[in-house]
Amino acid sequence: MSPHCELLIVMGKSDPAADRHRQQSMILVPRDTPGVVIRRGLRTFGYDDGDHGGHAEIDFAGVRVPAGHLIGGEGDGFAIAQARLGPGRIHHCMRLIGMAERALELMCRRVTARVAFGRPLAEQGVVRDWIAESRVRIEQARLLVLKTAWLMDRVGNQGAHTEIQAIKIAVPSTVEWIVDKAVQAHGAAGVSQDTPLAGLWAKARTIRIADGPDEVHRRSLARRELRRWVSS
């Protein structure tokens, strides 16, 4: 939806009869190609990307582009997508850790300044438990993401596949939990536009679907783990 977007990368099924991983191709489609219709911008939990654009619902009606616009070769679409998914998932998780740090900072500032029933919220045992647990979870997530990035540098996507799936399962739900506690500490302010917390929660929750839902990663990771114990 960005006004600067002039080129679309379209992935579609080019050969339904081919092997499962060779059925898709990617092709470059200029946005002004006849038949490309931008129907509407889409929001996530009511949020969009503002001036940066965002995702859109698009119709492709009789769109034709030269065969030279194909990226790589016919049937390479799945491999191209997978090549970017590993680094992309690490990028998501790195940003999520930054979001968690921001949420924890806001929570600490709030509970030290907010007085309820004659004393700061920070003196409440449950609030201190949230803060301690948040720090522990952030550091756990950070180390797992760091290990995954380290492995990718040395052995690539395939060698780090288990760790990539592990961070995609662990980090979004961890950060969602931390942001939720920061929202709770802020009360009504936490769900309003007066803090970034509602937006951070929406992003964390969305990443549990983006680049593959949790359930798909759990199934694949469990299958890979079981191969170690099942005789061929």
Secondary structure, 3 states (H helix, E strand, C coil): CCCCCCEEEEEEECCCCCCHHHCEEEEEEECCCCCEEEEEECCECCECCHHHCCCEEEEECCCCCCHHHECCCCCCHHHHHHHHHHHHHHHHHHHHHHHHHHHHHHHHHHHHHCEECCEEHHHCHHHHHHHHHHHHHHHHHHHHHHHHHHHHHHHHHHHCHHHHHHHHHHHHHHHHHHHHHHHHHHHHHHHCCCCCHHHHHHHHHHHCCCCCCHHHHHHHHHHHHHHCCCCC
